């Protein structure tokens, strides 16, 4: 068994008759050790189950969603596993990696970096779309049916991965996603560092660009808090709304009055998202 296929159990917690487990493994894609979390519902003890990928936002690890979102109860009821990766490589100590919250550690942006010093380790796209799924399928009782969701930077990751891989995910949703990173400060900073000055390289990682180019016809389901402090300058959901309308791309965008960018927002609507995904994951 290769190093990338060997898992070290970090912790295990019984939760709603299922198990929340954290693992460490060596990632070939990122050339470092990585940790990720899995919630296995009680149904997984006797059968293979579908799974939801959850991609977290800036500064987060796998722990934020698992501890704060309140998703385990509904996942246990529905019989859905949840896999939550980390948001960046860890421990590489690259120049500038730990200097700001929106670049480097905790801010991988789910791209494959092409620029030094990032390109050796910061290949989160390949890690999420190829390597970690292979590890999960080998070690856990999943049945091959997958959906994907995420928050903020992770919402961006969920959207681009679903749009770039038609048919791979049965459904996709997002909370307050960065829908047009090419046009917002967070995205411009990260893309310049990871991908270089040539903006044509950026387009493959921008949901608005992917919709405009007809990459996929998959319906997008998004919740956005109207009191989100990053709404106008970083998230700009109206841009995705406009491009989806222009290209007749299926979109459900719900604006939620009074809700901000926090996990209080996610916890308030996670049940609806899980039930939405269950409608697609549990279909025969």
TADA-V253176 format. One record per residue. RES is the residue in one letter. PHI is phi in whole degrees, 0 to 359 (none if undefined). Layout:
res=<RES & RES>
phi=<PHI & PHI>
//
This chain:
res=<X & X & X & X & X & X & X & X & X & X & X & X & X & X & X & X & X & X & X & X & X & X & X & X & X & X & X & X & X & X & X & X & X & X & X & X & X & X & X & X & X & X & X & X & X & X & X & X & X & X & X & X & X & X & X & X & X & X & X & X & X & X & X & X & X & X & X & X & X & X & X & X & X & X & X & X & X & X & X & X & X & X & X & X & X & X & X & X & X & X & X & X & X & X & X & X & X & X & X & X & X & X & X & X & X & X & X & X & X & X & X & X & X & X & X & X & X & X & X & X & X & X & X & X & X & X & X & X & X & X & X & X & X & X & X & X & X & X & X & X & X & X & X & X & X & X & X & X & X & X & X & X & X & X & X & X & X & X & X & X & X & X & X & X & X & X & X & X & X & X & X & X & X & X & X & X & X & X & X & X & X & X & X & X & X & X & X & X & X & X & X & X & X & X & X & X & X & X & X & X & X & X & X & X & X & X & X & X & X & X & X & X & X & X & X & X & X & X & X & X & X & X & X & X & X & X & X & X & X & X & X & X & X & X & X & X & X & X & X & X & X & X & X & X & X & X & X & X & X & X & X & X & X & X & X & X & X & X & X & X & X & X & X & X & X & X & X & X & X & X & X & X & X & X & X & X & X & X & X & X & X & X & X & X>
phi=<none & 284 & 300 & 292 & 259 & 265 & 250 & 249 & 288 & 268 & 199 & 214 & 226 & 291 & 209 & 49 & 68 & 249 & 226 & 258 & 232 & 245 & 230 & 239 & 207 & 273 & 260 & 290 & 299 & 256 & 54 & 195 & 282 & 230 & 242 & 213 & 240 & 228 & 256 & 253 & 290 & 301 & 297 & 289 & 287 & 236 & 206 & 277 & 235 & 286 & 221 & 247 & 277 & 242 & 252 & 270 & 263 & 309 & 76 & 275 & 241 & 293 & 282 & 302 & 295 & 297 & 267 & 249 & 280 & 70 & 272 & 297 & 299 & 287 & 299 & 294 & 297 & 277 & 77 & 242 & 279 & 236 & 246 & 235 & 284 & 284 & 257 & 192 & 300 & 227 & 85 & 279 & 52 & 286 & 302 & 80 & 293 & 245 & 273 & 216 & 287 & 252 & 207 & 85 & 305 & 80 & 218 & 289 & 60 & 58 & 241 & 260 & 296 & 242 & 250 & 289 & 272 & 283 & 294 & 290 & 246 & 273 & 235 & 293 & 298 & 296 & 297 & 282 & 272 & 237 & 290 & 296 & 302 & 297 & 296 & 296 & 296 & 286 & 257 & 232 & 279 & 252 & 254 & 94 & 272 & 229 & 232 & 216 & 209 & 180 & 233 & 59 & 303 & 288 & 296 & 304 & 299 & 297 & 297 & 291 & 290 & 293 & 292 & 277 & 229 & 304 & 89 & 290 & 249 & 289 & 201 & 218 & 216 & 205 & 251 & 45 & 284 & 278 & 273 & 222 & 300 & 297 & 245 & 235 & 303 & 302 & 294 & 298 & 295 & 292 & 293 & 298 & 292 & 277 & 244 & 93 & 282 & 286 & 292 & 296 & 286 & 282 & 299 & 292 & 245 & 234 & 298 & 298 & 294 & 294 & 296 & 299 & 271 & 69 & 298 & 199 & 247 & 291 & 296 & 252 & 240 & 227 & 250 & 226 & 285 & 282 & 259 & 295 & 291 & 253 & 301 & 279 & 256 & 242 & 265 & 47 & 300 & 298 & 291 & 293 & 302 & 293 & 289 & 293 & 295 & 296 & 254 & 54 & 266 & 298 & 213 & 246 & 242 & 254 & 263 & 253 & 299 & 86 & 270 & 258 & 265 & 274 & 287 & 297 & 295 & 298 & 298 & 289 & 236 & 296 & 299 & 296 & 293 & 295 & 292 & 299 & 294 & 300 & 303 & 269 & 286 & 264 & 291 & 272>
//
